[in-house]
Amino acid sequence: MNDRVIQLEPGFGWRQAKLALLAYAHVVVCCISLYCITIIDSFPGVIAFDKAHLASAIVNVLAFSPLVILFAISRFSFGYLVGFYFYIMVLGYLWLIEFSVLDYDHRLALASIVLSALAFLAPVLFITAPVRQAIVMPARAFHMMPSVILIASVAIIGIGSLYNLKLVDLAEIYKYRAELALPGVLRYAVWIVSNALLPFAFACFVASKRIWQAGAALLLMLMFYPIMLTKMALFAPVWLLFLALICKLAEARVTTILSFFLPILIGTILFFLVKAEVLPIKPALVYFGTVNTRMVAIPSLALEVYNNYFSAHPLTHFCQINALKLLVACAYDEPIWAVMAKAYDLGAFNASLFATEGVASVGLVLAPVSALGCGLIIALGNRLSSGLPSQFVLLSAGLLPQVLLNVPLSTALLTNGTGLLFLLWYITPRSAFDQTASTTAATERLRHASAA
């Protein structure tokens, strides 16, 4: 690698130290949250709290925690956003594995996941140099595109509502989601628009200060919930608004860490307030289960489940990718999430690239090689988005860390629109943001002149 590809923050000063301290604070809060999850026996038959193993869990986390320095010395990029979320997922697994009751080679799994994390983080954090734009969208077309996305979204919502339109409580979504029967093309359109195109449109509107249109994008995202019946569709507008607000107060790297830190901190505080009988149980624990358990524990637990299952069953050799099933023999006739649902009493269990493209596809020994390959793909997103404002990249990719924590990379690229978002970043005219910045600066100068 040369200096054109690998880019670091200059030096290690007070700003980098503050980033590292903030990241360490998040590590501490996540460990406290994981402790709460293990002591209440959230996943019986998979993990069980044993006080004798608590010291080992703490040692695992302490040994892995110095990697937060990487997030202090690297520049913001798409990979920075994704990498921090994956770092916390691996940290969670290093905690949970000490309370595992499943039978597989835990020491090999520990070595494999640490090497996989290193192999993944190296490219996603440090390969950020731009790719030359052979195709650039005209500025006028770029300015119009977000409105076109809104119109297309309205059409897709209208068509989707003809097939499914149910306003149900969160507790019942899994029951009714099993009855969904959207046509294949419409299903792809729904996922791509809700996870990639509407966040991209929202980021465009925020960048150009078109507030009403940004609000319309969030409203349309919410309207996908009765069609899709997923927590992501319900909470996505709140999440993007949360990110946009933090972006106003902090730079992109701080926003990345705070976006994970603050929700987990709130959930942890609520948990202890319930334990102290200060708050009623239901609303506080609903938040804790939806946020702390879902964001931290579930993606980490997926590694536990996949390690156990594929230690005793044939590997997939990537045949979970539908296109490969047409070319090679596959030991599984149904999606891996369905296989996991039958093997464990945890529902439909999709998992991240570390579990699917790693553990399930190639096994523990070769998982770090797979993680490196996946990291290079994420690094391609860095290079295609290089030159765009950090806030724009963060908001347009705001939902993707949650997607990537819970589905294979191949699914995220195709079904969830990550690949399309890469393409949009690549053809986005960088000059459009220069013009926006100039206009904003001119407006500020006029405002100050009028005040004087």
MILOTOR-656309 format. One record per residue (C-alpha): residue in three letters; y, z, x. Coordinates in nm, 2 decimals. Example, Ala and Ser with C-alpha at 12.3 -4.5 7.8 and 13.67 -1.06 7.14 Angstrom:
<atoms>
Ala -0.45 0.78 1.23
Ser -0.11 0.71 1.37
</atoms>
This chain:
<atoms>
Met 0.00 0.00 0.00
Asn 0.36 -0.06 0.12
Asp 0.69 0.09 0.03
Arg 0.75 -0.19 -0.23
Val 0.45 -0.06 -0.43
Ile 0.45 0.32 -0.36
Gln 0.78 0.49 -0.45
Leu 0.85 0.86 -0.40
Glu 1.14 1.09 -0.49
Pro 1.35 1.13 -0.17
Gly 1.28 1.47 -0.01
Phe 1.18 1.79 -0.18
Gly 1.49 1.98 -0.30
Trp 1.59 2.21 -0.57
Arg 1.54 1.95 -0.85
Gln 1.18 1.89 -0.73
Ala 1.12 2.27 -0.71
Lys 1.24 2.32 -1.06
Leu 1.00 2.05 -1.19
Ala 0.71 2.21 -1.00
Leu 0.80 2.55 -1.15
Leu 0.82 2.41 -1.50
Ala 0.49 2.24 -1.46
Tyr 0.34 2.57 -1.32
Ala 0.48 2.75 -1.63
His 0.30 2.50 -1.85
Val -0.02 2.56 -1.66
Val 0.00 2.93 -1.72
Val 0.08 2.89 -2.09
Cys -0.21 2.64 -2.13
Cys -0.45 2.89 -1.97
Ile -0.34 3.16 -2.21
Ser -0.38 2.92 -2.50
Leu -0.73 2.83 -2.38
Tyr -0.82 3.20 -2.34
Cys -0.72 3.25 -2.71
Ile -0.93 2.95 -2.81
Thr -1.24 3.08 -2.63
Ile -1.22 3.44 -2.75
Ile -1.21 3.34 -3.12
Asp -1.53 3.13 -3.07
Ser -1.37 2.80 -3.19
Phe -1.67 2.59 -3.08
Pro -1.99 2.78 -3.13
Gly -2.29 2.62 -2.96
Val -2.08 2.45 -2.70
Ile -1.87 2.73 -2.54
Ala -1.89 3.10 -2.57
Phe -1.66 3.36 -2.42
Asp -1.81 3.58 -2.15
Lys -1.57 3.82 -1.97
Ala -1.79 3.80 -1.66
His -1.69 3.43 -1.62
Leu -1.32 3.48 -1.67
Ala -1.25 3.52 -1.30
Ser -1.43 3.19 -1.22
Ala -1.22 3.01 -1.49
Ile -0.90 3.14 -1.33
Val -1.01 3.04 -0.98
Asn -1.09 2.69 -1.10
Val -0.74 2.65 -1.25
Leu -0.57 2.81 -0.94
Ala -0.76 2.57 -0.71
Phe -0.65 2.26 -0.92
Ser -0.30 2.37 -1.00
Pro -0.13 2.26 -0.67
Leu -0.16 1.91 -0.79
Val 0.15 1.97 -1.01
Ile 0.34 1.90 -0.68
Leu 0.26 1.54 -0.73
Phe 0.46 1.54 -1.05
Ala 0.76 1.69 -0.87
Ile 0.77 1.43 -0.59
Ser 0.69 1.11 -0.80
Arg 0.94 0.91 -1.00
Phe 0.91 0.88 -1.38
Ser 0.70 0.59 -1.51
Phe 0.46 0.52 -1.79
Gly 0.19 0.65 -1.56
Tyr 0.38 0.98 -1.51
Leu 0.38 1.03 -1.88
Val 0.01 0.96 -1.92
Gly -0.09 1.13 -1.59
Phe 0.06 1.46 -1.68
Tyr -0.13 1.48 -2.01
Phe -0.45 1.39 -1.84
Tyr -0.38 1.65 -1.57
Ile -0.37 1.91 -1.84
Met -0.69 1.78 -2.00
Val -0.88 1.81 -1.67
Leu -0.73 2.16 -1.62
Gly -0.86 2.25 -1.96
Tyr -1.21 2.13 -1.88
Leu -1.20 2.33 -1.55
Trp -1.14 2.64 -1.77
Leu -1.38 2.56 -2.05
Ile -1.68 2.47 -1.82
Glu -1.71 2.83 -1.71
Phe -1.79 2.93 -2.07
Ser -2.02 2.64 -2.13
Val -2.36 2.71 -2.30
Leu -2.47 2.35 -2.27
Asp -2.74 2.24 -2.01
Tyr -2.63 2.00 -1.75
Asp -2.53 2.00 -1.38
His -2.20 2.19 -1.40
Arg -2.13 2.19 -1.02
Leu -2.17 1.81 -1.00
Ala -1.95 1.78 -1.31
Leu -1.68 1.99 -1.15
Ala -1.68 1.78 -0.83
Ser -1.68 1.46 -1.03
Ile -1.39 1.55 -1.26
Val -1.17 1.67 -0.97
Leu -1.24 1.35 -0.77
Ser -1.18 1.15 -1.09
Ala -0.85 1.32 -1.15
Leu -0.73 1.24 -0.79
Ala -0.85 0.88 -0.81
Phe -0.67 0.83 -1.14
Leu -0.34 1.01 -1.05
Ala -0.29 0.83 -0.72
Pro -0.22 0.49 -0.87
Val -0.06 0.60 -1.20
Leu 0.20 0.81 -1.02
Phe 0.28 0.61 -0.72
Ile 0.23 0.24 -0.80
Thr 0.55 0.15 -0.98
Ala 0.71 -0.15 -0.81
Pro 0.82 -0.42 -1.05
Val 0.64 -0.75 -1.12
Arg 0.86 -1.06 -1.11
Gln 0.94 -1.17 -1.47
Ala 0.82 -1.53 -1.51
Ile 0.91 -1.51 -1.88
Val 1.21 -1.32 -2.02
Met 1.29 -1.29 -2.39
Pro 1.64 -1.42 -2.48
Ala 1.87 -1.12 -2.53
Arg 1.95 -1.24 -2.89
Ala 1.58 -1.25 -2.98
Phe 1.53 -0.91 -2.82
His 1.81 -0.76 -3.03
Met 1.66 -0.91 -3.35
Met 1.29 -0.82 -3.27
Pro 1.31 -0.45 -3.38
Ser 1.43 -0.56 -3.73
Val 1.15 -0.82 -3.75
Ile 0.90 -0.54 -3.66
Leu 1.04 -0.33 -3.95
Ile 1.00 -0.62 -4.19
Ala 0.64 -0.69 -4.07
Ser 0.56 -0.32 -4.10
Val 0.67 -0.32 -4.47
Ala 0.44 -0.61 -4.53
Ile 0.14 -0.45 -4.36
Ile 0.21 -0.12 -4.55
Gly 0.22 -0.31 -4.88
Ile -0.11 -0.49 -4.81
Gly -0.27 -0.18 -4.68
Ser -0.18 0.02 -4.99
Leu -0.37 -0.23 -5.20
Tyr -0.69 -0.11 -5.02
Asn -0.62 0.26 -4.97
Leu -0.34 0.48 -5.09
Lys -0.42 0.85 -5.10
Leu -0.19 1.15 -5.05
Val -0.43 1.42 -4.96
Asp -0.42 1.75 -4.78
Leu -0.49 1.77 -4.41
Ala -0.81 1.96 -4.48
Glu -0.95 1.67 -4.68
Ile -0.85 1.37 -4.47
Tyr -1.20 1.35 -4.30
Lys -1.37 1.34 -4.64
Tyr -1.16 1.05 -4.77
Arg -1.12 0.87 -4.44
Ala -1.50 0.80 -4.44
Glu -1.44 0.60 -4.76
Leu -1.18 0.37 -4.59
Ala -1.28 0.00 -4.60
Leu -0.99 -0.20 -4.46
Pro -1.06 -0.56 -4.35
Gly -1.10 -0.60 -3.98
Val -0.77 -0.79 -3.92
Leu -0.57 -0.55 -4.13
Arg -0.73 -0.25 -3.96
Tyr -0.62 -0.38 -3.62
Ala -0.27 -0.46 -3.76
Val -0.23 -0.11 -3.89
Trp -0.32 0.06 -3.57
Ile -0.11 -0.18 -3.35
Val 0.20 -0.15 -3.56
Ser 0.18 0.22 -3.61
Asn 0.10 0.32 -3.25
Ala 0.28 0.05 -3.05
Leu 0.52 -0.18 -3.24
Leu 0.71 0.08 -3.45
Pro 0.76 0.32 -3.15
Phe 0.89 0.02 -2.95
Ala 1.13 -0.07 -3.24
Phe 1.23 0.30 -3.25
Ala 1.31 0.30 -2.88
Cys 1.51 -0.02 -2.92
Phe 1.72 0.13 -3.20
Val 1.78 0.45 -3.01
Ala 1.88 0.26 -2.70
Ser 2.13 0.05 -2.90
Lys 2.24 0.36 -3.10
Arg 2.14 0.20 -3.43
Ile 2.06 0.54 -3.59
Trp 1.99 0.43 -3.94
Gln 1.74 0.17 -3.83
Ala 1.58 0.42 -3.60
Gly 1.53 0.65 -3.90
Ala 1.38 0.36 -4.10
Ala 1.13 0.31 -3.82
Leu 1.02 0.67 -3.84
Leu 1.00 0.66 -4.22
Leu 0.77 0.35 -4.20
Met 0.55 0.53 -3.96
Leu 0.51 0.81 -4.20
Met 0.42 0.57 -4.48
Phe 0.10 0.47 -4.28
Tyr -0.04 0.82 -4.35
Pro -0.17 0.75 -4.71
Ile -0.33 0.43 -4.57
Met -0.48 0.56 -4.25
Leu -0.53 0.93 -4.33
Thr -0.49 1.05 -3.97
Lys -0.30 1.34 -3.83
Met -0.14 1.10 -3.58
Ala 0.02 0.90 -3.86
Leu 0.15 1.21 -4.03
Phe 0.30 1.38 -3.72
Ala 0.40 1.06 -3.53
Pro 0.76 1.05 -3.67
Val 0.82 1.41 -3.60
Trp 0.68 1.37 -3.25
Leu 0.90 1.07 -3.16
Leu 1.21 1.25 -3.31
Phe 1.12 1.55 -3.10
Leu 1.10 1.33 -2.78
Ala 1.43 1.16 -2.86
Leu 1.60 1.50 -2.90
Ile 1.47 1.63 -2.57
Cys 1.57 1.30 -2.40
Lys 1.93 1.38 -2.49
Leu 1.91 1.71 -2.31
Ala 1.69 1.63 -2.01
Glu 1.57 1.36 -1.77
Ala 1.24 1.18 -1.84
Arg 1.02 1.39 -1.62
Val 1.14 1.71 -1.76
Thr 1.11 1.57 -2.11
Thr 0.75 1.48 -2.03
Ile 0.66 1.83 -1.93
Leu 0.86 1.99 -2.21
Ser 0.70 1.77 -2.47
Phe 0.37 1.93 -2.39
Phe 0.49 2.28 -2.29
Leu 0.71 2.37 -2.59
Pro 0.46 2.30 -2.87
Ile 0.18 2.48 -2.68
Leu 0.41 2.77 -2.61
Ile 0.51 2.80 -2.98
Gly 0.15 2.80 -3.08
Thr 0.05 3.06 -2.83
Ile 0.34 3.29 -2.94
Leu 0.23 3.25 -3.30
Phe -0.13 3.34 -3.21
Phe -0.02 3.67 -3.06
Leu 0.22 3.74 -3.35
Val -0.08 3.70 -3.59
Lys -0.29 3.93 -3.37
Ala -0.01 4.19 -3.38
Glu 0.00 4.14 -3.76
Val 0.36 4.04 -3.76
Leu 0.29 3.70 -3.92
Pro 0.05 3.59 -4.20
Ile -0.27 3.44 -4.07
Lys -0.28 3.10 -4.24
Pro 0.04 2.92 -4.15
Ala 0.04 3.04 -3.79
Leu -0.33 2.96 -3.72
Val -0.29 2.62 -3.89
Tyr -0.02 2.54 -3.64
Phe -0.23 2.68 -3.35
Gly -0.53 2.48 -3.46
Thr -0.34 2.16 -3.52
Val -0.14 2.17 -3.20
Asn -0.30 2.40 -2.93
Thr -0.66 2.33 -3.02
Arg -0.61 1.96 -3.09
Met -0.38 1.88 -2.80
Val -0.54 2.09 -2.52
Ala -0.89 2.20 -2.61
Ile -1.04 1.90 -2.80
Pro -0.98 1.64 -2.52
Ser -1.11 1.88 -2.26
Leu -1.41 1.98 -2.48
Ala -1.50 1.61 -2.51
Leu -1.58 1.61 -2.14
Glu -1.82 1.90 -2.20
Val -2.00 1.73 -2.48
Tyr -2.02 1.39 -2.31
Asn -2.15 1.55 -1.98
Asn -2.42 1.73 -2.17
Tyr -2.53 1.43 -2.38
Phe -2.54 1.17 -2.11
Ser -2.72 1.39 -1.86
Ala -3.02 1.35 -2.08
His -2.96 1.00 -2.25
Pro -2.91 0.65 -2.12
Leu -2.57 0.55 -2.00
Thr -2.37 0.29 -2.19
His -2.28 0.07 -1.89
Phe -1.96 -0.01 -2.09
Cys -2.15 -0.15 -2.38
Gln -1.93 0.06 -2.61
Ile -1.69 -0.24 -2.57
Asn -1.79 -0.47 -2.85
Ala -1.74 -0.79 -2.65
Leu -1.99 -0.67 -2.39
Lys -2.25 -0.60 -2.65
Leu -2.27 -0.97 -2.71
Leu -2.36 -1.03 -2.34
Val -2.57 -0.73 -2.23
Ala -2.84 -0.51 -2.38
Cys -2.71 -0.18 -2.51
Ala -2.91 0.14 -2.57
Tyr -2.68 0.23 -2.87
Asp -2.66 0.04 -3.20
Glu -2.36 0.24 -3.33
Pro -2.02 0.35 -3.19
Ile -2.04 0.64 -2.94
Trp -1.83 0.86 -3.16
Ala -2.10 0.82 -3.43
Val -2.37 0.91 -3.17
Met -2.17 1.22 -3.08
Ala -2.12 1.32 -3.45
Lys -2.50 1.31 -3.50
Ala -2.58 1.50 -3.18
Tyr -2.32 1.78 -3.22
Asp -2.17 1.95 -3.52
Leu -1.81 1.86 -3.42
Gly -1.74 1.56 -3.64
Ala -1.65 1.21 -3.52
Phe -1.59 1.27 -3.15
Asn -1.40 1.00 -2.97
Ala -1.30 1.08 -2.61
Ser -1.07 0.97 -2.33
Leu -1.14 0.72 -2.05
Phe -1.27 1.01 -1.83
Ala -1.55 1.07 -2.08
Thr -1.62 0.71 -2.20
Glu -1.54 0.47 -1.92
Gly -1.64 0.75 -1.68
Val -1.92 0.99 -1.78
Ala -2.08 0.78 -2.06
Ser -2.05 0.44 -1.88
Val -2.14 0.50 -1.52
Gly -2.24 0.87 -1.49
Leu -2.09 1.16 -1.29
Val -2.15 1.01 -0.94
Leu -1.96 0.69 -1.01
Ala -1.70 0.84 -1.26
Pro -1.43 0.86 -0.99
Val -1.46 0.49 -0.92
Ser -1.42 0.42 -1.29
Ala -1.12 0.65 -1.30
Leu -0.96 0.46 -1.01
Gly -1.01 0.13 -1.20
Cys -0.85 0.28 -1.51
Gly -0.57 0.42 -1.31
Leu -0.49 0.08 -1.17
Ile -0.47 -0.06 -1.53
Ile -0.22 0.22 -1.62
Ala -0.03 0.14 -1.30
Leu 0.00 -0.22 -1.42
Gly 0.19 -0.08 -1.72
Asn 0.42 0.10 -1.46
Arg 0.49 -0.23 -1.29
Leu 0.54 -0.43 -1.61
Ser 0.79 -0.17 -1.74
Ser 0.97 -0.12 -1.40
Gly 1.34 -0.17 -1.43
Leu 1.36 -0.05 -1.79
Pro 1.54 0.27 -1.87
Ser 1.32 0.58 -1.84
Gln 1.41 0.70 -2.19
Phe 1.32 0.36 -2.34
Val 0.98 0.36 -2.17
Leu 0.91 0.72 -2.27
Leu 1.00 0.67 -2.64
Ser 0.83 0.33 -2.68
Ala 0.51 0.48 -2.52
Gly 0.56 0.82 -2.69
Leu 0.24 0.81 -2.89
Leu 0.02 0.67 -2.62
Pro -0.07 0.99 -2.43
Gln -0.21 1.13 -2.76
Val -0.40 0.80 -2.81
Leu -0.54 0.79 -2.46
Leu -0.65 1.15 -2.47
Asn -0.87 1.07 -2.77
Val -1.00 0.72 -2.74
Pro -1.14 0.50 -2.46
Leu -0.90 0.30 -2.25
Ser -1.05 -0.03 -2.38
Thr -0.98 0.08 -2.74
Ala -0.63 0.19 -2.66
Leu -0.55 -0.14 -2.49
Leu -0.68 -0.36 -2.77
Thr -0.71 -0.17 -3.10
Asn -0.41 0.06 -3.05
Gly -0.17 -0.20 -2.91
Thr -0.12 -0.06 -2.55
Gly -0.19 -0.41 -2.41
Leu 0.07 -0.56 -2.64
Leu 0.32 -0.30 -2.54
Phe 0.26 -0.39 -2.18
Leu 0.35 -0.75 -2.26
Leu 0.66 -0.65 -2.45
Trp 0.78 -0.44 -2.16
Tyr 0.72 -0.74 -1.93
Ile 0.93 -0.99 -2.13
Thr 1.20 -0.74 -2.23
Pro 1.54 -0.86 -2.08
Arg 1.66 -0.59 -1.84
Ser 2.02 -0.73 -1.89
Ala 2.01 -0.61 -2.25
Phe 2.02 -0.25 -2.13
Asp 2.29 -0.32 -1.88
Gln 2.50 -0.45 -2.17
Thr 2.42 -0.14 -2.38
Ala 2.52 0.08 -2.09
Ser 2.84 -0.11 -2.03
Thr 2.93 -0.09 -2.40
Thr 2.86 0.28 -2.41
Ala 3.08 0.34 -2.10
Ala 3.36 0.13 -2.25
Thr 3.35 0.33 -2.58
Glu 3.36 0.66 -2.39
Arg 3.66 0.54 -2.19
Leu 3.84 0.44 -2.51
Arg 3.76 0.77 -2.67
His 3.90 0.96 -2.37
Ala 4.21 0.74 -2.36
Ser 4.27 0.80 -2.74
Ala 4.23 1.18 -2.69
Ala 4.48 1.18 -2.40
</atoms>
